[in-house]
Amino acid sequence: MEPLPSNNGVRILLHLMPLDAWAWCWIACGITAIAASPLPQGRDWFGFPALLLIVAPWMCSYLVSWWPLGDNPRGWVTALIWAVAAVPVIVVAGWQEPLRPKELRLDDER
């Protein structure tokens, strides 16, 4: 028999908003990131914080459920997983994008 799932880590989030509202926040942040993706570098900046904005509350909720509340002994593991999920977003946000074909032609003419 498997143990019942624990909602200790999510409990803090559910005090702020119901799960349906969190789902809509995830959808809104995802749509924002998708909308930013075709924009040129520098104008796509708002997509990256949108992705971090939705991950941060989940990471913090699990971290707080582990410490200082102490009711989720493995909360630090889940918080670490959420933090690791945020690292690629931060790394990709700092990448220099290659020049687009139109920009290459303009540079070659100079």
C-alpha positions as a Markdown table, in Angstrom:
| # | Residue | x | y | z |
|---|---|---|---|---|
| 1 | Met | 0.0 | 0.0 | 0.0 |
| 2 | Glu | 1.4 | 3.4 | -0.9 |
| 3 | Pro | 1.3 | 6.3 | 1.5 |
| 4 | Leu | -1.2 | 9.1 | 0.9 |
| 5 | Pro | 0.2 | 12.1 | -0.9 |
| 6 | Ser | 1.1 | 15.1 | 1.3 |
| 7 | Asn | 0.1 | 18.6 | 0.5 |
| 8 | Asn | 2.3 | 20.2 | 3.1 |
| 9 | Gly | 4.4 | 22.0 | 0.5 |
| 10 | Val | 1.4 | 23.4 | -1.4 |
| 11 | Arg | -0.6 | 24.3 | 1.6 |
| 12 | Ile | 0.9 | 27.8 | 1.8 |
| 13 | Leu | 0.1 | 28.5 | -1.8 |
| 14 | Leu | -3.5 | 27.3 | -1.3 |
| 15 | His | -3.9 | 29.8 | 1.5 |
| 16 | Leu | -3.0 | 32.6 | -1.0 |
| 17 | Met | -5.2 | 31.4 | -3.9 |
| 18 | Pro | -7.2 | 28.3 | -4.9 |
| 19 | Leu | -5.5 | 25.8 | -7.2 |
| 20 | Asp | -7.6 | 26.9 | -10.2 |
| 21 | Ala | -6.2 | 30.5 | -9.8 |
| 22 | Trp | -2.7 | 29.1 | -9.7 |
| 23 | Ala | -3.4 | 27.2 | -12.9 |
| 24 | Trp | -4.5 | 30.4 | -14.6 |
| 25 | Cys | -1.3 | 32.1 | -13.4 |
| 26 | Trp | 0.7 | 29.2 | -15.0 |
| 27 | Ile | -1.2 | 29.6 | -18.2 |
| 28 | Ala | -0.8 | 33.4 | -18.2 |
| 29 | Cys | 3.0 | 33.2 | -17.6 |
| 30 | Gly | 3.4 | 30.5 | -20.3 |
| 31 | Ile | 1.4 | 32.6 | -22.9 |
| 32 | Thr | 3.5 | 35.7 | -21.9 |
| 33 | Ala | 6.8 | 33.7 | -22.5 |
| 34 | Ile | 5.5 | 32.3 | -25.8 |
| 35 | Ala | 4.4 | 35.8 | -27.0 |
| 36 | Ala | 7.9 | 37.1 | -26.2 |
| 37 | Ser | 9.8 | 34.3 | -27.9 |
| 38 | Pro | 9.6 | 35.5 | -31.6 |
| 39 | Leu | 10.6 | 39.1 | -30.6 |
| 40 | Pro | 14.2 | 40.3 | -31.3 |
| 41 | Gln | 16.8 | 40.2 | -28.5 |
| 42 | Gly | 16.2 | 43.1 | -26.1 |
| 43 | Arg | 12.5 | 43.2 | -26.8 |
| 44 | Asp | 11.8 | 39.7 | -25.5 |
| 45 | Trp | 12.9 | 40.6 | -22.0 |
| 46 | Phe | 9.4 | 40.3 | -20.4 |
| 47 | Gly | 9.2 | 36.5 | -21.2 |
| 48 | Phe | 12.0 | 35.5 | -18.9 |
| 49 | Pro | 10.7 | 37.1 | -15.6 |
| 50 | Ala | 7.3 | 35.7 | -16.4 |
| 51 | Leu | 8.8 | 32.2 | -16.2 |
| 52 | Leu | 10.7 | 33.0 | -13.0 |
| 53 | Leu | 7.7 | 34.7 | -11.5 |
| 54 | Ile | 5.6 | 31.6 | -11.5 |
| 55 | Val | 8.3 | 29.2 | -10.3 |
| 56 | Ala | 9.4 | 31.4 | -7.3 |
| 57 | Pro | 6.2 | 31.0 | -5.2 |
| 58 | Trp | 6.3 | 27.2 | -5.6 |
| 59 | Met | 9.9 | 27.0 | -4.7 |
| 60 | Cys | 9.4 | 29.3 | -1.7 |
| 61 | Ser | 6.4 | 27.4 | -0.5 |
| 62 | Tyr | 8.2 | 24.1 | -0.4 |
| 63 | Leu | 11.2 | 25.8 | 1.3 |
| 64 | Val | 9.1 | 27.4 | 4.0 |
| 65 | Ser | 7.2 | 24.1 | 4.6 |
| 66 | Trp | 10.6 | 22.5 | 5.3 |
| 67 | Trp | 12.1 | 25.4 | 7.2 |
| 68 | Pro | 11.0 | 27.2 | 9.4 |
| 69 | Leu | 7.6 | 25.4 | 9.6 |
| 70 | Gly | 9.2 | 21.9 | 9.7 |
| 71 | Asp | 6.1 | 20.0 | 8.7 |
| 72 | Asn | 7.6 | 18.8 | 5.4 |
| 73 | Pro | 10.9 | 17.0 | 6.0 |
| 74 | Arg | 11.6 | 16.6 | 2.3 |
| 75 | Gly | 10.5 | 20.1 | 1.3 |
| 76 | Trp | 14.1 | 21.2 | 0.7 |
| 77 | Val | 14.4 | 18.6 | -2.1 |
| 78 | Thr | 11.3 | 19.9 | -3.9 |
| 79 | Ala | 12.4 | 23.5 | -3.4 |
| 80 | Leu | 15.8 | 22.5 | -4.9 |
| 81 | Ile | 14.1 | 20.9 | -7.9 |
| 82 | Trp | 12.1 | 24.1 | -8.6 |
| 83 | Ala | 15.3 | 26.2 | -8.2 |
| 84 | Val | 17.1 | 23.9 | -10.7 |
| 85 | Ala | 14.2 | 24.4 | -13.1 |
| 86 | Ala | 14.7 | 28.2 | -12.9 |
| 87 | Val | 18.5 | 28.0 | -13.7 |
| 88 | Pro | 18.1 | 27.3 | -17.4 |
| 89 | Val | 15.7 | 30.3 | -17.7 |
| 90 | Ile | 18.3 | 32.6 | -16.1 |
| 91 | Val | 21.1 | 31.2 | -18.3 |
| 92 | Val | 19.2 | 31.5 | -21.5 |
| 93 | Ala | 18.1 | 35.0 | -20.6 |
| 94 | Gly | 21.8 | 36.0 | -20.7 |
| 95 | Trp | 22.7 | 34.4 | -24.0 |
| 96 | Gln | 23.6 | 36.5 | -27.0 |
| 97 | Glu | 21.5 | 35.5 | -29.9 |
| 98 | Pro | 23.0 | 35.0 | -33.3 |
| 99 | Leu | 22.4 | 37.6 | -35.9 |
| 100 | Arg | 19.3 | 37.1 | -38.1 |
| 101 | Pro | 19.8 | 36.8 | -41.9 |
| 102 | Lys | 18.5 | 40.3 | -42.5 |
| 103 | Glu | 20.9 | 41.7 | -39.9 |
| 104 | Leu | 23.8 | 39.7 | -41.5 |
| 105 | Arg | 23.2 | 41.2 | -44.9 |
| 106 | Leu | 23.2 | 44.7 | -43.4 |
| 107 | Asp | 26.5 | 44.1 | -41.6 |
| 108 | Asp | 28.1 | 42.7 | -44.8 |
| 109 | Glu | 27.2 | 45.8 | -46.8 |
| 110 | Arg | 29.0 | 48.1 | -44.4 |
